[in-house]
Amino acid sequence: MRYEFRVDGHMSKTLAKAFPELEYVVAADQTLLFGPVVDEAHLYGLLARFQSLGLRVAEMRRLAE
């Protein structure tokens, strides 16, 4: 499974390193992170990591394979 996460604001390179399994692109007022998600536990782990870093996930969606 591949997912895309849209996070409010511009993430620094240092902060993006907290998600080594995801690629990222900074866009207008948001940062897009995308990549493989192994299973449901991995997905919830990513969401918990976003939350623990104080990042607001504005949108999350599963991408076509």
N, C-alpha and C positions, 0 to 999 in steps of 0.2 A: 504494500500500500504506500502511496505517496500522498503527502499532505502539504497544504500551504497555510501559513499562519500570517495574518496581518496584524502587526503590533503598532500602536500609536507612537508617533515620534520617531526620531532618528537614533538608531542604536549605534554606539561606538564599536570599533573593531574589537576592543577589549571585551565589551559586553557580549558581542556576537560569539566570541570564543567559548562562552558558556554553553553553546549549542554546537559542538564540533560535528555532529552528524547531519546538520542542516546547512545548506547554502543560504546566503542572504543577499538582498538588494535593497538599497535605500531608495525610496520613491518619495513623491511629494507628501510630506507630513506623516509618512508611515515607513516601516521597514517590513519587507516581505521575507519570510523564512520558508524554505521548502526543502523537502527531501523525504527519504524513506522512513516509514514508521513500521516497526516490526510487528507489533501487536498492540492490544488494548492497554496493557500495562505500560508499554513504552509511551503511548499517547498520553496517558494520565501522568506519567512521570514528566513529560515535556511541559504539560500544563502546570504542574506543580512548580517546575523550575521557573516558568514565566512569572508565576505568582510570587514566588520567594524573592525574585529579583525586582519586584515592583513594576513589572511590565503588564500593560493592559492589552489583551488579545481582542482586537476589534472584530476579527473574522477568522474562522477556521474552516477549511473545506478539504475534502478528499479529492485528489486529482485523478484524472483518467490515467490508466496504466499505459 
